[in-house]
Amino acid sequence: MRGVPIERGAELGGFRRYTWWSLAGTIMLFLVLFVRDWVVDPDVAVWARVLGVGALAVLVVAGVVLLSLRLPRVPDDARHLPVAWIVAGSMAAAVLGVIPLTLREYGLWSLAPATMVSIIATFLPPRRRRTLIAAAVIGAAAIGGIVSLASGDPWLFAAAFPAGMVAFVAWMTLGMLWAWDIAERLNRARRLAAELAVKDERLRFAADLHDIQGHHLQVIALKSELAARLVTADPARAAAEMEQVRRLAADALQDTRAVVQGYRRTSLDEELANAVKVLAAADIDTRMERDPDSVTRVLPETGRHLLGLVMREATTNMLRHSQARHAQVGYRVTAGSARLWVSNDGAADPPRRGTGTGLRTLAERMAAAGGALTWEHDGERFKVAASLPVDAAVDAG
């Protein structure tokens, strides 16, 4: 069993070992018991007994190798058939079938050929596998019937028993490997689910990083442009603006490090306060409507995180995609639902939307938390509205 990698301590590795030993042990035990009956018979020619022992050894080795090659994979994997071992095993099985058949042993002569046919079938796709087994069943019945008729013996048993033997061995072999294939596919599905979870987390991390970098860089660009215009007219204010740019860059670096370390969580109350300052710096007249107590006392932390992301995205989009002069921001909790809305003018063109971040990504996350995020463009006005059930927000992340 050297070709089979074993995951020691893993459930799948234990099941693999059980399947291999059960299948290989059962098949080889029956073969040895069958061959022993006529190998030790003094009435059988010595050359036939020696040839039978040699063929049995070849078939056992070929069967072990083939099962070891087959077990670590499922039959739809792209891999070439081990032709050399199949040919060696088939020739040995043919010898172990012909010798007892010439001795007019019509019962178990088909055991060795049936074993080899079943092992070969495990390497084939379902349609070809069924064809091979059906052909082997018909062939065993035909060979047994023809030999018995030629020898003047009753043909019914000689035809029916070998056919049944082929079908039984194939059913036993393929049944055990079918259970293994299901376990292997389930294991692959589990690994795929784990990989998807990791990719999901990476997308979430990328979205958070995009929000942080986009927000800070947009404000830095705005203040840098303002400082450039003031450098000759009002050098003192230009210097003050550049000092704010320096602090914003330091904050962006700190926030980026915090995201990487997994510590930072956006909070709605912080984003509401930050939005007023940022929009005021952009000369956007902003009217804020909110209940201060409801921000910190009613909505749980995870809900504040989600709505904070919405607030940040709406502010960034307003700075990046509009010529807004007036904006309205509102937040309240009513009837067990937290509602946030942001609207602005100066949105003559529909806002550009990213494919993996922005409002669409936030809408998916809000929906997963039991809430909703909508946005509408009406003439020069653009409005973003988010709602989140207070109870559902506890499990949102």
Disulfide bonds with the S-S distance in Angstrom:
none
